[in-house]
Amino acid sequence: MKRVKEYIFSVVESNEKLLKLVWIYFLVITIIYLALFVLSFIARFSSWDSLLGHQLAHSILAFLSAWIKHMLTIIGVYLLISIRINLKNKD
């Protein structure tokens, strides 16, 4: 019984580490996309095209759609891991 408890705690502990990695991934992806957005924004303003508004709107939509896709993936992984932790804790 003692070994079973140790195993369960090690699994829960490793899942908590995995959750921390998911949050680190979330922050890294957000920072990368934010940096890309700022760089594209600067590049759009430096060219001063007549279609600046259209290009800016396009880059904003592309940034937001990619960011939302990554965030939904991260939320899905987070939920799966937290459900797994809850099921392990109930046993």
DABELHU-V267270 format. One record per backbone hydrogen bond with DSSP energy under -0.5 kcal/mol. NH is the residue of the N-H (numbers start at 0). CO is the residue of the C=O. If there is no record, write none. Layout:
nh->NH co->CO
nh->NH co->CO
This chain:
nh->4 co->0
nh->5 co->1
nh->6 co->2
nh->7 co->3
nh->8 co->4
nh->9 co->5
nh->10 co->6
nh->11 co->7
nh->12 co->8
nh->13 co->9
nh->14 co->10
nh->15 co->11
nh->16 co->12
nh->17 co->13
nh->18 co->14
nh->19 co->15
nh->20 co->16
nh->21 co->17
nh->22 co->18
nh->23 co->19
nh->24 co->20
nh->25 co->21
nh->26 co->22
nh->27 co->23
nh->28 co->24
nh->29 co->25
nh->30 co->26
nh->31 co->27
nh->32 co->28
nh->33 co->29
nh->34 co->30
nh->35 co->31
nh->36 co->32
nh->37 co->33
nh->38 co->34
nh->39 co->35
nh->40 co->36
nh->41 co->37
nh->42 co->38
nh->43 co->39
nh->44 co->40
nh->45 co->41
nh->46 co->42
nh->47 co->43
nh->48 co->43
nh->51 co->48
nh->54 co->50
nh->55 co->51
nh->56 co->52
nh->57 co->53
nh->58 co->54
nh->59 co->55
nh->60 co->56
nh->61 co->57
nh->62 co->58
nh->63 co->59
nh->64 co->60
nh->65 co->61
nh->66 co->62
nh->67 co->63
nh->68 co->64
nh->69 co->65
nh->70 co->66
nh->71 co->67
nh->72 co->68
nh->73 co->69
nh->74 co->70
nh->75 co->71
nh->76 co->72
nh->77 co->73
nh->78 co->74
nh->79 co->75
nh->80 co->76
nh->81 co->77
nh->82 co->78
nh->83 co->79
nh->84 co->80
nh->85 co->81
nh->86 co->82
nh->87 co->83
nh->88 co->84
nh->89 co->85
nh->90 co->86
